[in-house]
């Protein structure tokens, strides 16, 4: 809810803020920062990890994607450096999310129980979240992580239905559809927008920050997507990972952001003022503006619990991924390592919160993402080279290119060598 309200007040694509047209553009920009461009990063990293793990039979780690470029050197210091960069980005990406979420939980506890916003309360909430997350990740994916994720899912559905049915239903459906169409029409121009003619810091504060946030989370989310993608074709994978989450994201932001914009445009208002004072209060200021009476308190409590489950599931899944990368792709890393990295995530979040809040969190995630962006460039080259090898092997039957023998299953897929001339073989080489 906070981002549409902030963009509603002013952005480079509108002449005047706080108008109905500004509301539509605000939703479009929010869709842009959370939509296809971000999921393209996730889907690419996940695709590469899945391809080299299931097709090349390599460990489920980032270094495996560079095997076509670096060869056996990925098993040494270079490979270690690549995995460390992935862990570095993941740690700061999760810590940034935890920091922002804890600030929002602080606002929710204030709305419910009158607790003032303070760093010490945020540190206490961080400690509780990381304790629960660490316990769940120690218990394993099939128990603690799974139960928390399922609870999070059903609570999310309940909150969404509550907003849709008890909120301004017609407006929410209309603004979501209209803004989604506006987003699709302007996708390319927004993608290449650099804010070159302005010097207001908007691009750095928004698009560059989100670019870094998506990159920092890509090893984490990519590995989880890869683990459930065995047997998919490239086309099935890309369409599923790009389109399904983007559609869900558009609906989610349309309902939450649309509710805030409606009450600011046509209701009692006050949400803009609350967000200007403290971004973390946007959600609960909107609930207050809905004037639900006792039901508002129940909704606020559900939202605080929902935020907590999102943070816990993010933290425990991130801890598991970090340990998987550092243990050479082992899906069941040692318990002690899970506890250690859970503590590291909690301590880093606490340090970032104490160091200066939102601006420090934004700077940290961009700093962590920049070096990993270079790794993603190399992953692109590695994937293209591997696919070229596979096509060449399918045509010629020459399966000696890779010491890992990744072509063992080609005949099972019905691929037969195609007779070619010596000239064609020379060109292929």
Secondary structure, DSSP 4 states (H G I P E B T S, - for coil): -HHHHHHHH--TT-SSSSSHHHHHHHHHHHHHHHSHHHHHHHHHHHHHHHHHHHTS---SSGGGGGHHHHGGGGGSHHHHHHHHHHHHHHHHHHHHHHHHHHHHHHHHHHHHH-PPP-HHHHHHHHHHHHHHHHHHHHH-IIIIIHHHHHHHHHHHHHHHHHHHHHS-HHHHHHHHHHHHHHHHHTHHHHHT---TT--SSHHIIIIIHHHHHHHHHHHHHHHHHHHT-TT--HHHHHHIIIIIHHHHHHHHHHHHHHHHHHHHHTS---HHHHHHH-GGGHHHHHHHHTT-THHHHHHHHHHHHHHHHHHHHHHHHHHHHHHHHHTTS-SS--HHHHHHHHHHHHHHHHHHHHHHTHHHHHHHHHHHHHHHHHHHHHHHHHHHHHHHHHHHHHHH----S-TT-TTTTTGGGT--PPP--HHHHHHH-
